[in-house]
Amino acid sequence: MTNPAHPGRMLFVNIPVADLERSKAFFAELGFSFNPMLTDETAACMLVGEHAFVMLLSREKFAEFAKLPMADPTTHTLALYCFSVSSRDEVDTVSAAALAAGGSEADGAEDYGFIYSRSFFDLDGHGWQVMWMDPAAEQGPEAFAASVQDADGPA
């Protein structure tokens, strides 16, 4: 990966949920935790990465921030949310946990060799993808091609 243009910058994605406690329980089943300093009865700050967070907001709280009408995520797609995990097996584990916690499958597994993913809808209908990427692919196309050649032997 290239160096970030803004090291230390944090990303907060805000999404509306119908029942905050139910959504927190759902995402906790997938292994996420919440920052108690940024969580109350109207919002929960879900830790996604070192500098990436999803704010689960009650619909009322979300409406305070939004300048446009809120769309229904079960009928309209506004965004797709994707997060990475550390292995192909973890993709399957997290996806199974999402389904067991009440989510629904969006589509089957996608396997491109260096990327493996599954998609699901959360309890509110937001689309999520959990994916694993071969660490060599993160270094760019040349490094990935070299790692594949090394694994397969000389051409």
RODO-2510 file (C-alpha; in nm, 4 decimals, decimal comma):
residues 155
     n   res          X          Y          Z
     1     m     0,0000     0,0000     0,0000
     2     t     0,1102     0,3547    -0,0477
     3     n     0,1741     0,5789     0,2495
     4     p    -0,1395     0,7594     0,3598
     5     a    -0,1666     1,1201     0,2468
     6     h    -0,2868     1,2131     0,5944
     7     p    -0,1250     0,9887     0,8580
     8     g    -0,3295     0,9693     1,1742
     9     r    -0,6502     1,0758     0,9995
    10     m    -0,9548     0,8916     1,1307
    11     l    -1,2592     0,7782     0,9335
    12     f    -1,6070     0,7826     1,0870
    13     v    -1,8947     0,6402     0,8813
    14     n    -2,2404     0,7146     1,0216
    15     i    -2,5319     0,4818     0,9526
    16     p    -2,8886     0,4839     1,0855
    17     v    -3,0246     0,1820     1,2709
    18     a    -3,3773     0,1056     1,3869
    19     d    -3,2814    -0,0467     1,7221
    20     l    -2,9419     0,0565     1,8579
    21     e    -2,9130    -0,2143     2,1258
    22     r    -3,0109    -0,4860     1,8771
    23     s    -2,7535    -0,3569     1,6262
    24     k    -2,4814    -0,3427     1,8927
    25     a    -2,5572    -0,7028     1,9874
    26     f    -2,5478    -0,8082     1,6199
    27     f    -2,2080    -0,6511     1,5541
    28     a    -2,0696    -0,7767     1,8862
    29     e    -2,1505    -1,1294     1,7613
    30     l    -1,9254    -1,0536     1,4617
    31     g    -1,6382    -0,9632     1,6966
    32     f    -1,6656    -0,5839     1,6984
    33     s    -1,6329    -0,3749     2,0129
    34     f    -1,7476    -0,0234     2,0967
    35     n    -1,5771     0,2846     2,2352
    36     p    -1,7698     0,3671     2,5551
    37     m    -1,6564     0,7316     2,5416
    38     l    -1,8483     0,7767     2,2136
    39     t    -2,1442     0,5533     2,2943
    40     d    -2,4718     0,6468     2,4598
    41     e    -2,8425     0,5671     2,4220
    42     t    -2,8529     0,7295     2,0742
    43     a    -2,5173     0,6283     1,9229
    44     a    -2,2513     0,3587     1,9386
    45     c    -1,8963     0,3974     1,8088
    46     m    -1,7974     0,0618     1,6574
    47     l    -1,4224     0,0035     1,6273
    48     v    -1,3408    -0,1247     1,2779
    49     g    -0,9694    -0,0516     1,2449
    50     e    -0,6920     0,1477     1,4057
    51     h    -0,8366     0,4710     1,2678
    52     a    -1,1720     0,3584     1,1245
    53     f    -1,5067     0,3621     1,3016
    54     v    -1,8724     0,3076     1,2187
    55     m    -2,1149     0,5175     1,4169
    56     l    -2,4384     0,3276     1,4633
    57     l    -2,6927     0,6033     1,5165
    58     s    -3,0576     0,5811     1,6120
    59     r    -3,2694     0,7027     1,3221
    60     e    -3,3593     1,0123     1,5235
    61     k    -2,9936     1,0943     1,5930
    62     f    -2,8985     1,0297     1,2301
    63     a    -3,1743     1,2674     1,1156
    64     e    -3,0196     1,5442     1,3280
    65     f    -2,7015     1,5227     1,1166
    66     a    -2,8486     1,4454     0,7745
    67     k    -2,9526     1,7327     0,5526
    68     l    -3,1543     1,5123     0,3157
    69     p    -3,4328     1,2613     0,3782
    70     m    -3,3190     0,9238     0,5074
    71     a    -3,3508     0,6344     0,2637
    72     d    -3,4686     0,2872     0,3586
    73     p    -3,1649     0,0557     0,3300
    74     t    -3,3945    -0,2399     0,2551
    75     t    -3,5079    -0,0750    -0,0699
    76     h    -3,2245     0,1635    -0,1618
    77     t    -2,8488     0,1187    -0,1584
    78     l    -2,6627     0,4305    -0,0512
    79     a    -2,3304     0,2656     0,0279
    80     l    -2,1714    -0,0746     0,0679
    81     y    -1,9493    -0,1272     0,3689
    82     c    -1,6457    -0,3530     0,3456
    83     f    -1,3957    -0,4545     0,6122
    84     s    -1,1000    -0,6870     0,5980
    85     v    -1,0092    -0,9807     0,8179
    86     s    -0,6821    -1,1693     0,8602
    87     s    -0,7595    -1,4961     0,6778
    88     r    -0,9864    -1,6704     0,4303
    89     d    -1,1241    -1,8845     0,7153
    90     e    -1,2118    -1,5712     0,9120
    91     v    -1,4194    -1,4477     0,6159
    92     d    -1,6315    -1,7611     0,6491
    93     t    -1,6425    -1,7396     1,0299
    94     v    -1,7572    -1,3762     1,0354
    95     s    -2,0118    -1,4376     0,7588
    96     a    -2,1544    -1,7373     0,9441
    97     a    -2,1751    -1,5266     1,2623
    98     a    -2,3641    -1,2548     1,0711
    99     l    -2,6192    -1,5076     0,9469
   100     a    -2,6513    -1,6727     1,2889
   101     a    -2,7083    -1,3299     1,4498
   102     g    -3,0006    -1,2549     1,2169
   103     g    -2,8350    -1,1070     0,9086
   104     s    -2,9081    -1,2373     0,5608
   105     e    -2,6754    -1,3458     0,2836
   106     a    -2,6344    -1,0909     0,0035
   107     d    -2,4582    -1,3296    -0,2338
   108     g    -2,2229    -1,6258    -0,2322
   109     a    -1,8503    -1,6277    -0,1822
   110     e    -1,6343    -1,4475    -0,4350
   111     d    -1,2875    -1,5948    -0,4831
   112     y    -1,0317    -1,4151    -0,6993
   113     g    -0,7332    -1,6027    -0,5578
   114     f    -0,5712    -1,2994    -0,3960
   115     i    -0,9053    -1,1690    -0,2623
   116     y    -1,1783    -1,3773    -0,1001
   117     s    -1,5043    -1,2252     0,0230
   118     r    -1,8625    -1,2816     0,1320
   119     s    -2,1459    -1,0309     0,1599
   120     f    -2,4404    -1,0002     0,3960
   121     f    -2,7140    -0,7588     0,4972
   122     d    -2,7262    -0,6476     0,8609
   123     l    -3,0467    -0,6270     1,0652
   124     d    -3,1374    -0,2916     0,9063
   125     g    -3,0631    -0,3994     0,5481
   126     h    -2,7246    -0,2271     0,5116
   127     g    -2,4948    -0,4207     0,2776
   128     w    -2,1635    -0,5411     0,4235
   129     q    -1,8744    -0,7320     0,2711
   130     v    -1,6080    -0,9126     0,4721
   131     m    -1,2906    -0,9791     0,2772
   132     w    -0,9408    -1,1170     0,2981
   133     m    -0,6626    -0,9946     0,0707
   134     d    -0,3337    -1,1757     0,0186
   135     p    -0,0702    -0,9571     0,1902
   136     a     0,1442    -0,9715    -0,1257
   137     a    -0,1412    -0,8073    -0,3197
   138     e    -0,1278    -0,5119    -0,0808
   139     q     0,2272    -0,4404    -0,2012
   140     g     0,1080    -0,3770    -0,5561
   141     p     0,0754    -0,5741    -0,8796
   142     e     0,4477    -0,6317    -0,9327
   143     a     0,5047    -0,7708    -0,5820
   144     f     0,1981    -0,9914    -0,6107
   145     a     0,3034    -1,1242    -0,9519
   146     a     0,6498    -1,1997    -0,8111
   147     s     0,5034    -1,3832    -0,5092
   148     v     0,2822    -1,5950    -0,7356
   149     q     0,5796    -1,6744    -0,9608
   150     d     0,7912    -1,7659    -0,6558
   151     a     0,5132    -1,9955    -0,5280
   152     d     0,4732    -2,1632    -0,8668
   153     g     0,8466    -2,1871    -0,9382
   154     p     1,0315    -2,0338    -1,2314
   155     a     0,8308    -1,9551    -1,5414
***
